[in-house]
Amino acid sequence: MKAKNGLVVFIISLVLASCFDAPDFSDTPAIKLTDIYFGKSKKLDSPDSLVIRVNFEDGDGDLGLDNSNLSDPFHNYDYFVATSQGQLLKVTKSELVPDYYVLNIPDGVEGRLAVPRTQKIEPFDELMEPYSSATSCTHYSRLDPETHVDSVLIKKQFEGLVDSSYDYFFVTYQDPGDYILVRDTFYVQANPNYYNMEIRLFKKITNENYEEFDFSPYCPLSFNGRFPRLTDKENPLSGEITYSMTSSALEAIMGNNVWKLEVIIRDRMLHESESIQSRDFTLEEIKR
């Protein structure tokens, strides 16, 4: 199932003159859900939309992420080193040059980059999820649809983290130095800070009980997403974000069940708003 998230952002920036006092907003964003509706596409080949509107306030205006925010702590995946001590060491990554990322490996680490064949070696057979159709989207990177491999850079000093079973070669950049480009299917973990709009979906089971919807069988479908940088100024901000979750699978997944959404937003200092929840709804009740 294919899905994509879309955004339309309307932002009111509080431009402050000397005769006015700045509003007393917290540097941690505050949000309020003001609307939710289901938009049924009129075209058979176009996705449907589940749309929310969120009012926000933020004291320093550091809301939104753009294409320059792809390095730690805003990278999409954490990678792992299977260390010689039998541990899985999580490592972040940073963009070195456009579309090429270097792993931020601590000095002195010994072992191998974690890949599917690592899982077959003790003790990593118990520490890693095995590679399968069910885990290939959630625990392993396969960025190239034809070769099913990802590529990352490691510094030359970490040459010992790969061997002849990896596809790798040396590359040189004028600044800052020599690297090794490694191509494989890596063991990864999604970095939640990649997104600044986090959406959780809950199905009502009884009057008092809800069950969080598990998106993993529908991977890469997710309601999480990014809204763009709203301003480069450190001013208090308030406004409204209209966030559209688009998919051709919405009706198949949600059916006639009763649901509610939970929403948080995250600023560039990784301050998280308090979570807010929608009222109970069915798609039919909120259709427009």
KAZI-V525465 format. One record per pair of residues at least 6 apart in sequence whose ideal C-beta (glycine too) atoms are under 6 Angstrom apart, sorted by the first residue. I is the first residue (numbers start at 1). J is the second residue. Records with the same first field share a line. If there is no record, write none. Layout:
# KAZI-V525465
I=J / J
This chain:
# KAZI-V525465
1=218 / 221 / 249
3=221 / 247
4=246
5=225 / 245
6=244 / 246
7=227 / 243
8=242
9=227 / 241
10=240
11=230 / 239
12=238 / 239
13=231 / 237
14=236
16=22
22=236
23=236
25=57 / 59 / 236
26=59
27=59 / 60
28=271
29=56 / 58 / 265 / 267 / 273
30=57
31=54 / 56 / 265 / 273 / 276
32=55
33=54 / 276 / 278
34=53 / 55
35=53
36=52 / 278 / 286
37=51 / 286 / 288
38=50 / 283 / 286 / 287
39=49
40=48 / 287
41=48
47=246 / 247 / 248
48=250
49=244 / 246
50=245 / 250
51=244
52=243
53=240 / 242
54=241
55=240
57=238
58=237
59=236
60=234
61=231 / 233 / 234 / 235 / 237
62=267 / 268 / 269
63=230 / 267
64=227 / 228 / 229 / 230
65=196 / 226
66=228 / 229
70=95
71=94 / 95
72=92 / 94
73=193
74=193 / 194
75=92 / 93 / 191
76=194
77=188
78=90 / 92 / 189 / 191
79=91 / 103 / 186 / 188
80=88 / 90 / 114 / 187
81=89 / 109 / 111
82=111 / 112 / 114 / 118 / 124
83=89 / 111
84=110 / 111
86=123
88=127
91=103 / 104 / 105
92=104
93=101 / 103
94=102
95=101
96=102 / 153
100=153
101=152
102=153
103=152 / 154
105=158
112=161
113=161
114=187
115=184 / 186
116=131 / 185
118=124
119=125 / 128 / 130
128=187
129=135 / 139
131=140
137=219 / 220
138=216 / 219
140=185
141=150 / 186 / 188
142=148 / 185
143=150
148=185
149=183 / 184 / 185
150=186
151=181 / 183
152=182
153=179 / 181
154=180
156=178
162=168 / 182
166=182 / 184
167=183
168=180 / 182
169=181
170=180
171=179 / 181
172=178
195=224 / 226
196=226 / 265 / 266
197=225 / 227 / 265
198=224 / 264
199=223 / 224 / 263
200=262
201=213 / 261
202=210 / 212 / 260
203=211 / 213 / 257 / 259
204=210 / 258
205=211
215=221 / 222
223=245
227=241
254=283
256=282
258=280 / 282
260=277 / 278 / 280
261=278
262=275 / 277
263=276
264=272 / 273 / 275
265=273
266=272
